[in-house]
Amino acid sequence: MQRLIFDEEHEMFRDSVRRFMQSEVEPNVEKWREQGICDPAAFIKAGEQGLLCMWAAEKYGGSGIEDFRFEQIVIEETIRHGDIGFFLSLHSRLVGRYLGHLGSAALKERLLPKCISGETILGIAMTEPNAGSDLAGIRSRAVRDGDDWLLSGSKTFISNGINGGAFVVAARTVPDKPHGIGLFVVEAGMDGFSRGRNLKKMGLKTQDTAELFFENVRIPAENVLGDPEKGFYHLMFHLAEERLISAVQEIAHAETAFDLTMDYILERKAFGRPIAAFQNTRFKMAEMRTELDILQTFIDQCVLLHNQGELSADLAAEAKLHASELESTVMDNCVQLHGGSGYMSEYRISHMFTDARVSRIYAGSSEIMKEIIARSIGLDERKLTRGR
Ligand SMILES: Cc1cc2nc3c(=O)[nH]c(=O)nc-3n(C[C@H](O)[C@H](O)[C@H](O)COP(=O)(O)OP(=O)(O)OC[C@H]3O[C@@H](n4cnc5c(N)ncnc54)[C@H](O)[C@@H]3O)c2cc1C
C-alpha cells in the first residue's frame, strides 16, 4: 500500500537510515543476541549518523526536527534491517523528551550533548517488584534534603538497564498521596546507585533489562524533572507518545514478518507445489495484508495528529492495543506457515515470535489499554459502580 504521509525528504532520509542499519546493525545482531545486550558503541555510531534525539535544539548538537515521521522511519528501518531490541527510540524519545521538556537548563547543557552523541544511553525506571500497571503503588521514596533530594528504593525490568548512563526514576515524594510522585535523573557513578544482573528473558535478546537499586542517592536540584510532586501528570503527558512508539514498532515488526514469510512460502514446496499455492496460505496472507494495511493507515493518521499536538491518550491506547494484538497474531501465523523451520533458531521468524510476546505486556498491557479506551467512551468502572 502506498503511504501518503511521507514526502521526498522522508524517503531520502529512509534510504540513508536503511544503509546505516544494513552496515552497522544487521551484521551484529546475531552477536548481540548471543551476548544478551547490544554493543554501546552502536549508539555512538547512531549518534554520528545524527539519529539520536533528533528533536533536540542545534545548540546542544541536535537537528531540531520535531516531525515525528523521521523517528517513525528510524523505528521502521531499525526493525526491518536490524532488530526490535535495539532501543534507539526509548533513548531518543521515550526518555530523551523528558529531559527536553522538563530538564533544568544546567541538566540539558550537561547531559543532552552526550545523549545526542550516544555517549550516554538513557533509560526510564517506573516499574518496581510490587508495582507495574499500578504506577500509583510505587514505594521508592525521595525526601528533600536542603536543595537536594535523597532517593531510595528499587526498580525492576528496566530497559537499557546495563548500558544506561542516566535514568529517569519515578519516586514517591508525598507519602499519603497516591499521585504524589516526582521524576529524578540518576546518573551512573552517583553514590548509592547500583544495578543488578542482566535479566534472562524469553525474547528481546539484544536488549539489556535489569534491576536498579538506590540507597540514599543524593539528587542535586538540577536533576529534578519538572514539579517534584507532579511527576504522575508529567508521566501521563508523555505516555501517549510512548504508546504511539510501541504501535509503530509493533506494526513494523509484523510487516517484516509478513515479508519474510512471503519469501519463504514462494520458495518452499510440499506436494509438488509451493506452499504459497495452498488456499489456506493464500487466504492467511490475504487476511494479514488487509489487517496490516488498515492498521498502518490508522497509525499513520495518529502520527500526523501527534505532529499537530493532538494525539489523545485514548487514541494512542487504541493504536497500541490493536498493533500489539495484531503483531502477535501475525507472528503466530508466520511461524505456522514456516512449518518446523519456523521453530528453529536459525530462522529469524522464530525469535521474532518470542520478541513480539512482550508487546502486549509492556508500555501498558492490553488490559490497561482497554481500561483507558473504555473510560474514554464513558465506561469508567469507578463512576458506573459509585453508590452501589
Ligand atoms: C522486556 C521488558 C522491558 C521493560 N522495560 C521497562 C522499562 O524500561 N521501564 C519500566 O519502568 N518498566 C519496564 N517494564 C515493565 C513493564 O512496563 C511492566 O511489566 C508492565 O507495565 C506490567 O506490569 P507488571 O509486570 O507489574 O504486571 P502486573 O501489573 O502485575 O499485571 C499482571 C496482569 O494483570 C493485568 N492487570 C493489571 N491491572 C489490571 C487492571 N486494572 N485491569 C485488568 N487487568 C489488569 C495485567 O494486564 C497483566 O495481564 C518492562 C517489562 C519487560 C517485560
The ligand as a Tripos MOL2 file, in Angstrom:
@<TRIPOS>MOLECULE
LIG
   53    58     1     0     0
SMALL
NO_CHARGES

@<TRIPOS>ATOM
      1 C1         11.2100   -6.7360   28.4890 C.3       1 LIG1
      2 C2         10.5880   -5.7180   29.4120 C.ar      1 LIG1
      3 C3         11.0810   -4.4110   29.4010 C.ar      1 LIG1
      4 C4         10.5450   -3.4510   30.2590 C.ar      1 LIG1
      5 N1         11.0920   -2.1900   30.2940 N.ar      1 LIG1
      6 C5         10.6690   -1.3210   31.2530 C.ar      1 LIG1
      7 C6         11.3290   -0.0520   31.4210 C.ar      1 LIG1
      8 O1         12.2570    0.2980   30.6820 O.2       1 LIG1
      9 N2         10.9200    0.7550   32.4130 N.ar      1 LIG1
     10 C7          9.8830    0.4300   33.2660 C.ar      1 LIG1
     11 O2          9.5680    1.2020   34.1380 O.2       1 LIG1
     12 N3          9.2430   -0.7640   33.1270 N.ar      1 LIG1
     13 C8          9.6160   -1.6340   32.1440 C.ar      1 LIG1
     14 N4          8.9860   -2.8490   32.0150 N.ar      1 LIG1
     15 C9          7.8830   -3.1830   32.9160 C.3       1 LIG1
     16 C10         6.5290   -3.1940   32.2410 C.3       1 LIG1
     17 O3          6.1210   -1.9000   31.8890 O.3       1 LIG1
     18 C11         5.5470   -3.8960   33.2030 C.3       1 LIG1
     19 O4          5.9350   -5.2760   33.2190 O.3       1 LIG1
     20 C12         4.1110   -3.7470   32.7800 C.3       1 LIG1
     21 O5          3.6750   -2.4110   32.9910 O.3       1 LIG1
     22 C13         3.1750   -4.6950   33.5390 C.3       1 LIG1
     23 O6          3.3710   -4.5550   34.9060 O.3       1 LIG1
     24 P1          3.6250   -5.8670   35.8080 P.3       1 LIG1
     25 O7          4.7060   -6.6660   35.1880 O.co2     1 LIG1
     26 O8          3.8070   -5.4250   37.2120 O.co2     1 LIG1
     27 O9          2.3050   -6.6940   35.6840 O.3       1 LIG1
     28 P2          1.0040   -6.5100   36.6000 P.3       1 LIG1
     29 O10         0.6600   -5.0840   36.7000 O.co2     1 LIG1
     30 O11         1.1960   -7.2950   37.8540 O.co2     1 LIG1
     31 O12        -0.0960   -7.2320   35.7060 O.3       1 LIG1
     32 C14        -0.2900   -8.6480   35.6780 C.3       1 LIG1
     33 C15        -1.5400   -8.9160   34.8120 C.3       1 LIG1
     34 O13        -2.6870   -8.2850   35.4270 O.3       1 LIG1
     35 C16        -3.2940   -7.4310   34.4880 C.3       1 LIG1
     36 N5         -3.8460   -6.2490   35.1610 N.ar      1 LIG1
     37 C17        -3.1900   -5.3720   35.9790 C.ar      1 LIG1
     38 N6         -4.0170   -4.3770   36.3380 N.ar      1 LIG1
     39 C18        -5.2040   -4.6250   35.7330 C.ar      1 LIG1
     40 C19        -6.4670   -3.9470   35.7120 C.ar      1 LIG1
     41 N7         -6.6720   -2.8100   36.3760 N.pl3     1 LIG1
     42 N8         -7.4680   -4.4920   34.9810 N.ar      1 LIG1
     43 C20        -7.2970   -5.6350   34.2860 C.ar      1 LIG1
     44 N9         -6.1100   -6.3140   34.2630 N.ar      1 LIG1
     45 C21        -5.0940   -5.8070   34.9760 C.ar      1 LIG1
     46 C22        -2.2000   -7.0350   33.5140 C.3       1 LIG1
     47 O14        -2.7240   -6.5920   32.2830 O.3       1 LIG1
     48 C23        -1.4330   -8.3440   33.4120 C.3       1 LIG1
     49 O15        -2.0720   -9.1760   32.4890 O.3       1 LIG1
     50 C24         9.4730   -3.8070   31.1220 C.ar      1 LIG1
     51 C25         8.9580   -5.1050   31.1130 C.ar      1 LIG1
     52 C26         9.5020   -6.0480   30.2750 C.ar      1 LIG1
     53 C27         8.9630   -7.4530   30.3060 C.3       1 LIG1
@<TRIPOS>BOND
     1     1     2 1
     2     2     3 ar
     3     2    52 ar
     4     3     4 ar
     5     4     5 ar
     6     4    50 ar
     7     5     6 ar
     8     6     7 ar
     9     6    13 1
    10     7     8 2
    11     7     9 ar
    12     9    10 ar
    13    10    11 2
    14    10    12 ar
    15    12    13 ar
    16    13    14 ar
    17    14    15 1
    18    14    50 ar
    19    15    16 1
    20    16    17 1
    21    16    18 1
    22    18    19 1
    23    18    20 1
    24    20    21 1
    25    20    22 1
    26    22    23 1
    27    23    24 1
    28    24    25 2
    29    24    26 1
    30    24    27 1
    31    27    28 1
    32    28    29 2
    33    28    30 1
    34    28    31 1
    35    31    32 1
    36    32    33 1
    37    33    34 1
    38    33    48 1
    39    34    35 1
    40    35    36 1
    41    35    46 1
    42    36    37 ar
    43    36    45 ar
    44    37    38 ar
    45    38    39 ar
    46    39    40 ar
    47    39    45 ar
    48    40    41 1
    49    40    42 ar
    50    42    43 ar
    51    43    44 ar
    52    44    45 ar
    53    46    47 1
    54    46    48 1
    55    48    49 1
    56    50    51 ar
    57    51    52 ar
    58    52    53 1
@<TRIPOS>SUBSTRUCTURE
     1 LIG1         1 GROUP 0 **** ****
